Amino acid sequence: MVVINTLTCCRCMWQWEMGNHGVIDWENVLGCSSDSLPVFSDAACSAARDAALTALANYWQ
């Protein structure tokens, strides 16, 4: 389990394409529950996504 800031648990991040790793289900990866996900602005989600992608990329190196 990759531990990432809880900001990455937001509803606008359903799934992201991760190259050879395929599509990641953020709820599973981050241990988020869809009913408890806070809703953030698109900008906050974009920043959270970028941070999460960096963390995941480092994790897989």
N, C-alpha and C positions, 0 to 999 in steps of 0.2 A: 504494500500500500504506500503510495507516494503521499506524503503529508504536504499539503499546500494550504496557503492562507484561505480561510473560510470565505473570503470574497469571491473565490472561484465557484462557489456553490450558488449560482444564480440562474434563474429560469431562462435567460436568453442564451445560455450555453448548453444546448441540448446535446449535440454531437459535433465533433470537429474531426476533419480528416487529418490523420497523422502519418502521411507518407506510407512507408512499408508496414507500419503498425496497424494500418486500417483505421476504421472509425472507432473512436473512443466514446463510450457512454459515460459522461461525466458523473452521473449519479452513482454508478457502480465504482468508478475509479476513485472518486473523492468521498465515497460513503455518504452521499447526500440523499435525503429523502425528498421526493418531488413535492410533497405537501408542506414541507418545512423550508423549502428554498425561498430565501428572500429575493425580492425583485430589485435589481439595480438598474441604473441608467445604462444605455448602450455604451457610453464612454467608460463607465466603471467596469462593465463586462469585458470590453475590449482590452482594457488594461489588465484585468484579471486573467483573461485568456492568454495574453502575451506572457505574463509571468508564469502561468501554468505550463505553457508550451515550452518555455525555457527550462523550467524545472524538470519536466518530463524528458526533454531532449538530453539534459545532463544525466538524468537517472539511467537512460538507455545507453549512454556512451560506454 
